[in-house]
Amino acid sequence: MKDVVIVGGGPAGLLLSLCLQEHGIAYRTLERGKIGQTWRDMRPGLVLLSPAVPGTDWTSLTLHHPIWALHGVRRPFPTREDFLCYVDAFARENRVAVAERTPATAARVVPGGFAVSTGEGEIGCRFLVVATGGTTTPRYPEIPGVAGNPCVLHSSDFVNCMAYDGKRVLVIGGGNSAAELCVELAGTALVTLCTRSPLRYFSETGELDHIRGSSESVLKELIRFRILGLREGDPVVSVNDRLVRFRSGAEETFDWIVCGTGYRPLWLPVSGGTVKTDAEGFPVISRVGESSIPGLYFCGSLAMFHRRCAFIHGFRNYVEKVFWDIADRL
Ligand SMILES: Cc1cc2nc3c(=O)[nH]c(=O)nc-3n(C[C@H](O)[C@H](O)[C@H](O)COP(=O)(O)OP(=O)(O)OC[C@H]3O[C@@H](n4cnc5c(N)ncnc54)[C@H](O)[C@@H]3O)c2cc1C
């Protein structure tokens, strides 16, 4: 019986593991792939949106162990590769113990805690923390003709432009993923961006929700030069194979339709209690991250204490709140 089991060896799970370890609390961290697997699955060369320099560090797991102190990272906006090196070094140098390639498949409430199922059997714990991230399950738009259509893919499937050379590509969505894909593809494919509502820009509003990829100005220039076609506020209403119909009534044929429509929150099934969720499907949590099942906590990007929690700098302080609450109750 461990004091704490953490499911997920991403930034949040690693930081919480370090907190527990530094205070001598017995924990087991389970990771279905390798540590930082979500980042390993992202496309090579991706540039982070969050800066990481002394004084403006939105990327490090903790400011006690900053990414910019890692020899070799000399960019204000690190790449996915920089970040993965940092996460690996963070876990190794702090001797954070993670059971890799050990997915947790389910959990159940038992007297005095939880039993967590893995391929290697059940692990008992007093407190269970789910840190499996908010971006593991792609969200597709609910548009007739999208589900099961072989011409439709998700932004998370995109690896490189070379498969799109000279193709007509429609990118659906007005957020970061859609913006970044348009910038990546614009020189290679004939790209049209289609949004539900008018595009908003971080430089104009200062809202994190309005960041449009790692280079807003390039996106704007692509639109201004008409290198990128824009259907702003003209959403797709139906798809028939490659033929797309927009709300305006216009119809166009594309080779590929890429959904930059984000992710939906999902986590392992927990029996013996009910995790209450909010309108967007995130778990309802207390000020210290506890869910409607006593002893079951959420942390990281799955725990929406605040909208900023989609980013590391938004959730890293809240990981400590989860830690202190559990430590106080042990
Ligand atoms: C394209 C993209 C770009 C992004 N750019 C930025 C950025 O620039 N800056 C920023 O701050 N954030 C960015 N984010 C958000 C980023 O994902 C989060 O900030 C951060 O990774 C969340 O950390 P986490 O630990 O909560 O979740 P994750 O990083 O998703 O880690 C969760 C871990 O849990 C594991 N897991 C899942 N299910 C199980 C299971 N059943 N059993 C065991 N293990 C499991 C996963 O393999 C994964 O390793 C980006 C996200 C995407 C998709």
PDBQT file of the ligand as one rigid body, heavy atoms in Angstrom, charges set to zero:
ROOT
HETATM    1  C1  LIG A 401       0.539  21.038 -29.610  1.00  0.00    +0.000 C 
HETATM    2  C2  LIG A 401       0.631  21.477 -28.167  1.00  0.00    +0.000 A 
HETATM    3  C3  LIG A 401       1.489  22.513 -27.821  1.00  0.00    +0.000 A 
HETATM    4  C4  LIG A 401       1.581  22.933 -26.486  1.00  0.00    +0.000 A 
HETATM    5  N1  LIG A 401       2.424  23.958 -26.173  1.00  0.00    +0.000 NA
HETATM    6  C5  LIG A 401       2.543  24.351 -24.873  1.00  0.00    +0.000 A 
HETATM    7  C6  LIG A 401       3.460  25.394 -24.491  1.00  0.00    +0.000 A 
HETATM    8  O1  LIG A 401       4.132  25.978 -25.316  1.00  0.00    +0.000 OA
HETATM    9  N2  LIG A 401       3.546  25.725 -23.184  1.00  0.00    +0.000 N 
HETATM   10  C7  LIG A 401       2.798  25.097 -22.206  1.00  0.00    +0.000 A 
HETATM   11  O2  LIG A 401       2.928  25.446 -21.025  1.00  0.00    +0.000 OA
HETATM   12  N3  LIG A 401       1.919  24.126 -22.541  1.00  0.00    +0.000 NA
HETATM   13  C8  LIG A 401       1.771  23.740 -23.837  1.00  0.00    +0.000 A 
HETATM   14  N4  LIG A 401       0.881  22.750 -24.185  1.00  0.00    +0.000 N 
HETATM   15  C9  LIG A 401       0.064  22.155 -23.143  1.00  0.00    +0.000 C 
HETATM   16  C10 LIG A 401       0.883  21.055 -22.490  1.00  0.00    +0.000 C 
HETATM   17  O3  LIG A 401       0.476  19.819 -22.985  1.00  0.00    +0.000 OA
HETATM   18  C11 LIG A 401       0.738  21.148 -21.020  1.00  0.00    +0.000 C 
HETATM   19  O4  LIG A 401       1.122  22.415 -20.527  1.00  0.00    +0.000 OA
HETATM   20  C12 LIG A 401       1.551  20.086 -20.251  1.00  0.00    +0.000 C 
HETATM   21  O5  LIG A 401       2.133  19.065 -21.015  1.00  0.00    +0.000 OA
HETATM   22  C13 LIG A 401       0.554  19.463 -19.317  1.00  0.00    +0.000 C 
HETATM   23  O6  LIG A 401       1.228  18.638 -18.435  1.00  0.00    +0.000 OA
HETATM   24  P1  LIG A 401       0.448  17.455 -17.716  1.00  0.00    +0.000 P 
HETATM   25  O7  LIG A 401       1.461  16.760 -16.890  1.00  0.00    +0.000 OA
HETATM   26  O8  LIG A 401      -0.771  17.960 -17.072  1.00  0.00    +0.000 OA
HETATM   27  O9  LIG A 401      -0.069  16.516 -18.901  1.00  0.00    +0.000 OA
HETATM   28  P2  LIG A 401       0.744  15.749 -20.044  1.00  0.00    +0.000 P 
HETATM   29  O10 LIG A 401       1.950  16.468 -20.453  1.00  0.00    +0.000 OA
HETATM   30  O11 LIG A 401      -0.272  15.417 -21.078  1.00  0.00    +0.000 OA
HETATM   31  O12 LIG A 401       1.207  14.416 -19.309  1.00  0.00    +0.000 OA
HETATM   32  C14 LIG A 401       0.296  13.396 -18.993  1.00  0.00    +0.000 C 
HETATM   33  C15 LIG A 401       1.035  12.072 -18.986  1.00  0.00    +0.000 C 
HETATM   34  O13 LIG A 401       0.124  11.056 -18.541  1.00  0.00    +0.000 OA
HETATM   35  C16 LIG A 401       0.354   9.894 -19.306  1.00  0.00    +0.000 C 
HETATM   36  N5  LIG A 401      -0.859   9.073 -19.239  1.00  0.00    +0.000 N 
HETATM   37  C17 LIG A 401      -2.064   9.326 -19.818  1.00  0.00    +0.000 A 
HETATM   38  N6  LIG A 401      -2.940   8.353 -19.494  1.00  0.00    +0.000 NA
HETATM   39  C18 LIG A 401      -2.280   7.479 -18.701  1.00  0.00    +0.000 A 
HETATM   40  C19 LIG A 401      -2.647   6.274 -18.054  1.00  0.00    +0.000 A 
HETATM   41  N7  LIG A 401      -3.880   5.765 -18.148  1.00  0.00    +0.000 N 
HETATM   42  N8  LIG A 401      -1.718   5.619 -17.310  1.00  0.00    +0.000 NA
HETATM   43  C20 LIG A 401      -0.457   6.105 -17.194  1.00  0.00    +0.000 A 
HETATM   44  N9  LIG A 401      -0.054   7.253 -17.803  1.00  0.00    +0.000 NA
HETATM   45  C21 LIG A 401      -0.954   7.939 -18.533  1.00  0.00    +0.000 A 
HETATM   46  C22 LIG A 401       0.687  10.424 -20.692  1.00  0.00    +0.000 C 
HETATM   47  O14 LIG A 401       1.396   9.466 -21.457  1.00  0.00    +0.000 OA
HETATM   48  C23 LIG A 401       1.529  11.654 -20.358  1.00  0.00    +0.000 C 
HETATM   49  O15 LIG A 401       2.906  11.369 -20.283  1.00  0.00    +0.000 OA
HETATM   50  C24 LIG A 401       0.774  22.314 -25.503  1.00  0.00    +0.000 A 
HETATM   51  C25 LIG A 401      -0.095  21.265 -25.849  1.00  0.00    +0.000 A 
HETATM   52  C26 LIG A 401      -0.165  20.852 -27.183  1.00  0.00    +0.000 A 
HETATM   53  C27 LIG A 401      -1.105  19.723 -27.537  1.00  0.00    +0.000 C 
ENDROOT
TORSDOF 0
